[in-house]
Amino acid sequence: MSDQRKLRDIDDFINARDYEPAETRGRKIVVDKQIKICNQCKRAWESVNARNHPAGFTIYPLGMIPSYGKKKQTCPTCKRKQELK
């Protein structure tokens, strides 16, 4: 391999902007795009397959999942509480 080829490969590696660290947790979809943070209770939640979870969503305990970079959206539990008021 020539020196110019090596330098070109190194430059391509350094200048690569397509790299995004993403956690998938064994899924096909990136987890960070699926999990949202509730505006009211501040807990993390995500919509899930209704076959596995009859409610159709999973709510994680407060502080279990960092909220940094997540979309803000009211969770189904808080929506129901608002509707009952």
C-alpha positions as semicolon CSV with decimal commas, in nm:
position;residue;x (nm);y (nm);z (nm)
1;M;0,000;0,000;0,000
2;S;0,145;0,336;-0,098
3;D;0,195;0,619;0,147
4;Q;-0,056;0,836;-0,037
5;R;-0,319;0,563;-0,015
6;K;-0,258;0,528;0,360
7;L;-0,289;0,903;0,411
8;R;-0,611;0,914;0,207
9;D;-0,761;0,632;0,416
10;I;-0,664;0,809;0,739
11;D;-0,811;1,139;0,616
12;D;-1,135;0,963;0,518
13;F;-1,153;0,806;0,863
14;I;-1,086;1,134;1,045
15;N;-1,329;1,334;0,833
16;A;-1,611;1,078;0,845
17;R;-1,922;1,260;0,964
18;D;-2,165;0,974;0,922
19;Y;-2,065;0,817;1,252
20;E;-2,333;0,844;1,519
21;P;-2,303;0,641;1,835
22;A;-2,636;0,468;1,871
23;E;-2,761;0,208;2,111
24;T;-2,999;-0,051;1,972
25;R;-3,030;-0,293;2,267
26;G;-3,071;-0,583;2,024
27;R;-3,347;-0,411;1,825
28;K;-3,356;-0,303;1,464
29;I;-3,450;0,053;1,564
30;V;-3,223;0,291;1,755
31;V;-3,351;0,308;2,112
32;D;-3,286;0,681;2,157
33;K;-3,532;0,762;1,878
34;Q;-3,808;0,553;2,037
35;I;-3,786;0,663;2,401
36;K;-3,951;0,992;2,496
37;I;-3,955;1,199;2,815
38;C;-4,290;1,300;2,965
39;N;-4,346;1,675;3,005
40;Q;-4,533;1,633;3,332
41;C;-4,394;1,339;3,530
42;K;-4,042;1,358;3,371
43;R;-4,025;0,978;3,334
44;A;-3,901;0,803;3,021
45;W;-4,152;0,603;2,819
46;E;-4,189;0,432;2,483
47;S;-4,461;0,277;2,271
48;V;-4,423;-0,100;2,247
49;N;-4,589;-0,392;2,076
50;A;-4,934;-0,453;2,227
51;R;-4,879;-0,829;2,200
52;N;-4,600;-0,811;2,456
53;H;-4,742;-0,532;2,673
54;P;-5,120;-0,504;2,693
55;A;-5,103;-0,131;2,772
56;G;-4,913;-0,060;2,450
57;F;-4,639;0,141;2,626
58;T;-4,365;0,101;2,885
59;I;-4,281;0,363;3,147
60;Y;-3,935;0,354;3,304
61;P;-3,866;0,470;3,662
62;L;-3,751;0,829;3,706
63;G;-3,375;0,858;3,661
64;M;-3,330;0,517;3,499
65;I;-3,283;0,660;3,148
66;P;-3,111;0,996;3,087
67;S;-3,337;1,260;2,933
68;Y;-3,063;1,430;2,735
69;G;-3,146;1,439;2,364
70;K;-3,485;1,270;2,397
71;K;-3,808;1,406;2,251
72;K;-4,050;1,560;2,501
73;Q;-4,402;1,420;2,481
74;T;-4,668;1,361;2,744
75;C;-4,694;0,993;2,839
76;P;-5,025;0,803;2,806
77;T;-5,064;0,783;3,186
78;C;-5,046;1,160;3,229
79;K;-5,279;1,209;2,929
80;R;-5,540;0,989;3,096
81;K;-5,504;1,182;3,423
82;Q;-5,564;1,510;3,236
83;E;-5,869;1,371;3,061
84;L;-6,021;1,256;3,392
85;K;-5,984;1,601;3,551
